[in-house]
Amino acid sequence: MTKLLEEKSRVISVKAESIQGDYRYDVNYELADKKLGRISCNIYSNESNEYTGYMNLENENSNFNFPESADAITHIGVFQKITAEVKAALA
């Protein structure tokens, strides 16, 4: 049978979790052609499972969304470590 499609790229989707202190970070990232396409992270409180915020990196642009009461500096630091770990695994 003749192939109709020629594959141009392939995207791998990865789900991961990190527990840091009082928070759980649910991480999703996509690898396209062995490069990080995007990474997103939802943050939840360990104790109450309450949603705490969202962080995203796509095309080297970061977006963060937290309530005013959240410890944004801590969460952004964790996100930077997670992003660095994913990028290091690709090298």
C-alpha atoms as an extended CHARMM CRD file, in Angstrom:
* protein
*
        91  EXT
         1         1  MET       CA              0.0000000000        0.0000000000        0.0000000000  PROA      1               0.0000000000
         2         2  THR       CA              1.3050000000        3.4580000000       -0.8740000000  PROA      2               0.0000000000
         3         3  LYS       CA              1.8650000000        5.7930000000        2.0750000000  PROA      3               0.0000000000
         4         4  LEU       CA             -0.0560000000        9.0410000000        1.9730000000  PROA      4               0.0000000000
         5         5  LEU       CA              1.6830000000       10.6840000000        4.9010000000  PROA      5               0.0000000000
         6         6  GLU       CA              5.2900000000       11.6960000000        5.3460000000  PROA      6               0.0000000000
         7         7  GLU       CA              6.1180000000       12.3090000000        8.9830000000  PROA      7               0.0000000000
         8         8  LYS       CA              7.6800000000       15.7280000000        9.5270000000  PROA      8               0.0000000000
         9         9  SER       CA              8.0500000000       15.7020000000       13.2900000000  PROA      9               0.0000000000
        10        10  ARG       CA              7.1000000000       13.7860000000       16.3900000000  PROA      10              0.0000000000
        11        11  VAL       CA              6.0890000000       15.1970000000       19.7600000000  PROA      11              0.0000000000
        12        12  ILE       CA              6.5390000000       13.2940000000       22.9980000000  PROA      12              0.0000000000
        13        13  SER       CA              4.3290000000       14.3160000000       25.9050000000  PROA      13              0.0000000000
        14        14  VAL       CA              5.5770000000       13.6660000000       29.4340000000  PROA      14              0.0000000000
        15        15  LYS       CA              3.6930000000       13.9310000000       32.7330000000  PROA      15              0.0000000000
        16        16  ALA       CA              5.6730000000       14.1720000000       35.9510000000  PROA      16              0.0000000000
        17        17  GLU       CA              5.2230000000       15.1450000000       39.5760000000  PROA      17              0.0000000000
        18        18  SER       CA              7.4540000000       16.8020000000       42.1450000000  PROA      18              0.0000000000
        19        19  ILE       CA              6.7340000000       17.2160000000       45.8450000000  PROA      19              0.0000000000
        20        20  GLN       CA              8.6070000000       20.1650000000       47.3300000000  PROA      20              0.0000000000
        21        21  GLY       CA              7.8460000000       21.1990000000       50.8870000000  PROA      21              0.0000000000
        22        22  ASP       CA              4.1230000000       21.7910000000       51.3000000000  PROA      22              0.0000000000
        23        23  TYR       CA              3.3540000000       21.7110000000       47.5620000000  PROA      23              0.0000000000
        24        24  ARG       CA              2.8630000000       19.2370000000       44.7270000000  PROA      24              0.0000000000
        25        25  TYR       CA              3.9120000000       20.3450000000       41.2470000000  PROA      25              0.0000000000
        26        26  ASP       CA              2.1080000000       18.5180000000       38.4280000000  PROA      26              0.0000000000
        27        27  VAL       CA              4.3340000000       18.9840000000       35.3920000000  PROA      27              0.0000000000
        28        28  ASN       CA              3.5580000000       18.4080000000       31.7170000000  PROA      28              0.0000000000
        29        29  TYR       CA              6.1310000000       18.9430000000       29.0280000000  PROA      29              0.0000000000
        30        30  GLU       CA              6.4870000000       18.2760000000       25.3320000000  PROA      30              0.0000000000
        31        31  LEU       CA              9.6130000000       17.2930000000       23.4750000000  PROA      31              0.0000000000
        32        32  ALA       CA              9.6900000000       18.0000000000       19.7500000000  PROA      32              0.0000000000
        33        33  ASP       CA             12.6790000000       16.9020000000       17.6940000000  PROA      33              0.0000000000
        34        34  LYS       CA             14.6790000000       16.3310000000       20.9070000000  PROA      34              0.0000000000
        35        35  LYS       CA             14.0560000000       19.9040000000       22.0920000000  PROA      35              0.0000000000
        36        36  LEU       CA             11.8160000000       21.2210000000       24.8260000000  PROA      36              0.0000000000
        37        37  GLY       CA              8.6930000000       22.5660000000       23.1510000000  PROA      37              0.0000000000
        38        38  ARG       CA              6.8180000000       23.7010000000       26.2300000000  PROA      38              0.0000000000
        39        39  ILE       CA              6.5090000000       22.9570000000       29.9040000000  PROA      39              0.0000000000
        40        40  SER       CA              3.5770000000       23.7010000000       32.1900000000  PROA      40              0.0000000000
        41        41  CYS       CA              3.1170000000       23.2000000000       35.8890000000  PROA      41              0.0000000000
        42        42  ASN       CA              0.0390000000       23.2530000000       38.1130000000  PROA      42              0.0000000000
        43        43  ILE       CA              0.6850000000       23.7530000000       41.8160000000  PROA      43              0.0000000000
        44        44  TYR       CA             -1.3870000000       22.1820000000       44.5970000000  PROA      44              0.0000000000
        45        45  SER       CA             -1.1480000000       22.2840000000       48.3690000000  PROA      45              0.0000000000
        46        46  ASN       CA             -0.1440000000       18.8750000000       49.7710000000  PROA      46              0.0000000000
        47        47  GLU       CA             -2.3180000000       19.2230000000       52.8200000000  PROA      47              0.0000000000
        48        48  SER       CA             -5.6240000000       20.3620000000       51.3000000000  PROA      48              0.0000000000
        49        49  ASN       CA             -5.0160000000       19.5750000000       47.6060000000  PROA      49              0.0000000000
        50        50  GLU       CA             -6.0560000000       23.2060000000       46.9800000000  PROA      50              0.0000000000
        51        51  TYR       CA             -5.0330000000       24.6820000000       43.6300000000  PROA      51              0.0000000000
        52        52  THR       CA             -2.2820000000       27.2450000000       44.1950000000  PROA      52              0.0000000000
        53        53  GLY       CA             -1.1630000000       28.4200000000       40.7510000000  PROA      53              0.0000000000
        54        54  TYR       CA              0.1040000000       27.7930000000       37.2500000000  PROA      54              0.0000000000
        55        55  MET       CA              3.4680000000       28.2700000000       35.5270000000  PROA      55              0.0000000000
        56        56  ASN       CA              4.3230000000       27.8730000000       31.8530000000  PROA      56              0.0000000000
        57        57  LEU       CA              7.3550000000       28.1460000000       29.5770000000  PROA      57              0.0000000000
        58        58  GLU       CA              6.9350000000       28.1400000000       25.8120000000  PROA      58              0.0000000000
        59        59  ASN       CA              9.3450000000       29.4860000000       23.1940000000  PROA      59              0.0000000000
        60        60  GLU       CA             11.5420000000       30.8010000000       26.0340000000  PROA      60              0.0000000000
        61        61  ASN       CA              8.6490000000       32.9510000000       27.3290000000  PROA      61              0.0000000000
        62        62  SER       CA              7.5380000000       32.3610000000       30.9140000000  PROA      62              0.0000000000
        63        63  ASN       CA              4.0610000000       32.9660000000       32.3080000000  PROA      63              0.0000000000
        64        64  PHE       CA              3.0950000000       32.7440000000       35.9600000000  PROA      64              0.0000000000
        65        65  ASN       CA             -0.3570000000       32.9170000000       37.5220000000  PROA      65              0.0000000000
        66        66  PHE       CA             -0.7410000000       32.9270000000       41.3080000000  PROA      66              0.0000000000
        67        67  PRO       CA             -3.1650000000       34.4020000000       43.8120000000  PROA      67              0.0000000000
        68        68  GLU       CA             -1.7020000000       37.3860000000       45.6700000000  PROA      68              0.0000000000
        69        69  SER       CA             -1.3240000000       35.2980000000       48.8160000000  PROA      69              0.0000000000
        70        70  ALA       CA              0.9270000000       32.6950000000       47.1200000000  PROA      70              0.0000000000
        71        71  ASP       CA              4.6740000000       32.4870000000       47.7210000000  PROA      71              0.0000000000
        72        72  ALA       CA              5.5140000000       33.3050000000       44.0950000000  PROA      72              0.0000000000
        73        73  ILE       CA              9.2960000000       33.5220000000       44.6290000000  PROA      73              0.0000000000
        74        74  THR       CA              9.4500000000       29.9620000000       45.9870000000  PROA      74              0.0000000000
        75        75  HSD       CA              7.2470000000       28.5420000000       43.2190000000  PROA      75              0.0000000000
        76        76  ILE       CA              9.2050000000       30.3010000000       40.4640000000  PROA      76              0.0000000000
        77        77  GLY       CA             12.4450000000       28.9450000000       41.9590000000  PROA      77              0.0000000000
        78        78  VAL       CA             11.0760000000       25.3970000000       41.8950000000  PROA      78              0.0000000000
        79        79  PHE       CA              9.8780000000       25.9050000000       38.3070000000  PROA      79              0.0000000000
        80        80  GLN       CA             13.3450000000       27.0850000000       37.2600000000  PROA      80              0.0000000000
        81        81  LYS       CA             14.8950000000       23.9580000000       38.8210000000  PROA      81              0.0000000000
        82        82  ILE       CA             12.3380000000       21.6950000000       37.1110000000  PROA      82              0.0000000000
        83        83  THR       CA             12.9540000000       23.3980000000       33.7510000000  PROA      83              0.0000000000
        84        84  ALA       CA             16.7300000000       23.1140000000       34.1790000000  PROA      84              0.0000000000
        85        85  GLU       CA             16.4110000000       19.4040000000       35.0030000000  PROA      85              0.0000000000
        86        86  VAL       CA             14.3330000000       18.7190000000       31.8830000000  PROA      86              0.0000000000
        87        87  LYS       CA             16.7150000000       20.7030000000       29.6590000000  PROA      87              0.0000000000
        88        88  ALA       CA             19.7670000000       18.9410000000       31.1690000000  PROA      88              0.0000000000
        89        89  ALA       CA             18.2250000000       15.5530000000       30.3950000000  PROA      89              0.0000000000
        90        90  LEU       CA             17.9990000000       16.5610000000       26.7290000000  PROA      90              0.0000000000
        91        91  ALA       CA             21.6720000000       17.5430000000       26.4640000000  PROA      91              0.0000000000
